[in-house]
Amino acid sequence: MTPEEMALDQSRERARIGREVAARLEAAGVGAARTERFTLWFVEDFLGSEDCAFLIGEIEHDRQPSILLSDDPEQNFRTSDSCNLDRWHEQVRAIDRRICALMGLDERRGETLQGQRYAPGQYFRTHHDFFHTDQAYWAEQRKCGGQRTWTAMIFLNASEAGGETHFTAAGLKVPPKPGLLLMWDNMDANGAPNLFAAHEGCAVERGVKYIVTKWFREGNWL
């Protein structure tokens, strides 16, 4: 099989995943904000206050300065703290499984749930969650599940001001709300990276913002 044929097969698989997850969310009556080339799915109160408080505590305990996956990382592009949660902790795994069940994705395709903390003035500039295959890191990522397809992100609290997640290309801005789950496909209808999935974590003006994010791969991550 030629590289071109392999790339086409990969795109078809990513497109299939996108269609199947979207159909499942549609059938479940999940909320959706739609633009011409991007759909943001959402579930309010996906997590209750107990789970949110637990995850915030885990993030506070293990947080470190966030890293940026790039061959030439831009200084101060991502200024938050973050950490990988204990995937096998009973409470974390229960949350993980709820996300996977809702989206119809095998938990082996999901990366470990990552927690993020944004203090006043901290932000994450406009970026995409998919991997840029022209970067050196892609060779390693390709071995462990390949391209990122879907993203699931949950707000754990409401900052006093700022901290919105802004889908810049789609023109959608979501303020932090405890327990709110957002989901989106990082691929387009053809299984290619969707530039309209660009988003930023706006600077927190007052208070602290906590979120957890789960990325899914086209193949098995585990």
ZAMARGU-4260 file (C-alpha; in steps of 0.2 Angstrom, whole numbers, plus 5000, padded with zeros to 4 digits):
<rodrens>
0) 5000/5000/5000 | 5007/5017/4995 | 5008/5031/5008 | 4994/5040/4999 | 4983/5025/5000
5) 4987/5023/5019 | 4983/5041/5022 | 4966/5039/5013 | 4962/5024/5023 | 4966/5034/5039
10) 4955/5048/5034 | 4941/5036/5030 | 4943/5029/5048 | 4943/5046/5056 | 4927/5051/5046
15) 4919/5035/5051 | 4922/5038/5070 | 4916/5056/5068 | 4900/5051/5060 | 4896/5037/5073
20) 4900/5048/5088 | 4889/5062/5081 | 4875/5050/5077 | 4876/5043/5095 | 4875/5060/5103
25) 4861/5065/5092 | 4851/5050/5097 | 4854/5053/5115 | 4847/5071/5113 | 4863/5079/5118
30) 4863/5098/5116 | 4872/5105/5101 | 4878/5122/5095 | 4881/5121/5076 | 4890/5132/5063
35) 4892/5128/5045 | 4908/5118/5048 | 4909/5114/5066 | 4897/5107/5080 | 4900/5109/5098
40) 4890/5096/5108 | 4887/5099/5127 | 4879/5092/5142 | 4875/5102/5157 | 4877/5096/5175
45) 4887/5080/5168 | 4896/5080/5184 | 4889/5084/5201 | 4897/5095/5215 | 4906/5080/5223
50) 4915/5074/5208 | 4920/5092/5203 | 4927/5095/5221 | 4936/5078/5220 | 4944/5082/5204
55) 4949/5100/5209 | 4958/5092/5224 | 4967/5080/5213 | 4973/5094/5202 | 4979/5105/5216
60) 4989/5090/5223 | 4998/5086/5207 | 4998/5101/5196 | 5014/5107/5187 | 5017/5120/5174
65) 5009/5115/5158 | 5019/5109/5143 | 5016/5113/5124 | 5019/5099/5112 | 5028/5108/5098
70) 5045/5107/5089 | 5047/5126/5092 | 5036/5131/5107 | 5031/5149/5108 | 5035/5157/5125
75) 5020/5161/5136 | 5008/5152/5123 | 5001/5141/5137 | 5003/5147/5155 | 4992/5136/5165
80) 4996/5122/5177 | 4991/5104/5173 | 4993/5086/5178 | 4987/5068/5172 | 4975/5061/5184
85) 4977/5043/5191 | 4968/5033/5177 | 4965/5018/5189 | 4958/5028/5204 | 4940/5021/5206
90) 4932/5038/5205 | 4942/5044/5190 | 4939/5028/5181 | 4920/5030/5184 | 4920/5047/5176
95) 4931/5041/5162 | 4919/5027/5158 | 4904/5039/5159 | 4912/5049/5145 | 4916/5034/5135
100) 4899/5027/5136 | 4890/5043/5131 | 4901/5045/5116 | 4902/5026/5111 | 4921/5026/5111
105) 4931/5012/5118 | 4941/5017/5134 | 4957/5010/5126 | 4956/5024/5113 | 4955/5038/5127
110) 4971/5046/5134 | 4972/5048/5153 | 4961/5062/5159 | 4971/5078/5161 | 4967/5091/5174
115) 4971/5110/5171 | 4971/5125/5183 | 4971/5143/5177 | 4975/5157/5190 | 4971/5175/5186
120) 4980/5181/5170 | 4983/5163/5164 | 4977/5157/5147 | 4980/5145/5132 | 4981/5154/5116
125) 4972/5148/5100 | 4977/5131/5095 | 4970/5114/5088 | 4969/5098/5098 | 4974/5087/5083
130) 4992/5083/5080 | 5002/5092/5066 | 5010/5078/5056 | 5024/5089/5050 | 5031/5090/5068
135) 5044/5079/5075 | 5033/5073/5089 | 5021/5065/5077 | 5032/5049/5074 | 5030/5045/5092
140) 5012/5049/5093 | 5008/5039/5078 | 5014/5023/5087 | 5002/5026/5102 | 4985/5028/5094
145) 4989/5040/5080 | 4979/5056/5077 | 4967/5064/5090 | 4949/5063/5084 | 4937/5069/5098
150) 4940/5080/5113 | 4929/5080/5129 | 4931/5094/5141 | 4922/5097/5158 | 4922/5113/5168
155) 4924/5110/5186 | 4919/5127/5193 | 4915/5145/5188 | 4928/5158/5188 | 4923/5175/5195
160) 4927/5183/5178 | 4935/5178/5162 | 4941/5160/5158 | 4929/5157/5143 | 4933/5143/5130
165) 4932/5152/5114 | 4931/5143/5098 | 4938/5157/5088 | 4935/5150/5070 | 4917/5145/5074
170) 4913/5161/5083 | 4907/5151/5099 | 4912/5157/5117 | 4907/5146/5132 | 4909/5153/5150
175) 4914/5141/5164 | 4900/5132/5172 | 4902/5118/5185 | 4899/5101/5178 | 4897/5107/5160
180) 4903/5094/5147 | 4909/5100/5130 | 4913/5088/5116 | 4919/5091/5098 | 4927/5082/5083
185) 4944/5088/5078 | 4942/5081/5061 | 4930/5087/5047 | 4918/5076/5037 | 4931/5069/5026
190) 4942/5064/5041 | 4955/5078/5039 | 4960/5090/5053 | 4947/5103/5055 | 4954/5120/5056
195) 4937/5126/5062 | 4940/5117/5078 | 4952/5130/5084 | 4950/5136/5101 | 4958/5146/5116
200) 4957/5146/5134 | 4953/5165/5138 | 4963/5173/5152 | 4955/5172/5169 | 4952/5189/5176
205) 4946/5185/5193 | 4946/5168/5203 | 4953/5152/5197 | 4947/5140/5183 | 4948/5121/5184
210) 4944/5109/5170 | 4948/5091/5165 | 4951/5086/5147 | 4950/5069/5138 | 4957/5066/5121
215) 4953/5051/5110 | 4964/5043/5097 | 4959/5035/5080 | 4967/5019/5087 | 4970/5012/5104
220) 4981/5023/5115 | 4982/5010/5129
</rodrens>
